[in-house]
Amino acid sequence: MQQRREHVRRLLQVEASIADEAGLRSWHVQVIDISRMGVAFVSTEQLATDVSYVFSFCFPGSAARNDVVTTIVHSTPVGSEGRFRNGARFIHIAEECVERIVDYVTSDGSKRDSLT
C-alpha cells in the first residue's frame, strides 16, 4: 500500500534562513521541499525540536520575502558530510504567504517563475 501525504509537496531548492525567535542565532539552510503546512530543509547543525523558529525564504524569481513561524518536528543526520535533514511545521503564516505556497505547489512550472 502506498502512503500518501496529507498535503501536496513540491520540490524547491532555494537558500533560506532560520533563526530563533529571540533573534540571537540564525542559520543558513537549503530548502528541499515545501507544502502549505510545512517545509523540509538541510542545515549544517542539528536543530532543537519542539522549539519555535522564524523561517525566511523567497520563491525563485520573486522578491517577496516569506517570514513564517515554525516548529521543528525532526532533525536527523543525513549523509557523511555533517548535514541534517529537518522537517518543520508552520505555526503562524500570513495569508498571502499561504497563497504563494499554494500557487507554487499547484503550478505547472511556467507559472511559478512569475510568483511575486
VENLINGI-V678544 format. One record per run of one state. SS is the DSSP state (helix for helix, strand for strand, loop for the rest). FROM is the first residue (numbers start at 1). LEN is the number of residues. If there is no record, write none. Layout:
SS|FROM|LEN  SS|FROM|LEN
This chain:
loop|1|8  strand|9|3  loop|12|3  strand|15|6  loop|21|5  strand|26|10  loop|36|2  strand|38|6  loop|44|8  strand|52|6  loop|58|8  strand|66|13  loop|79|4  strand|83|10  loop|93|2  helix|95|12  loop|107|5  helix|112|3  loop|115|2
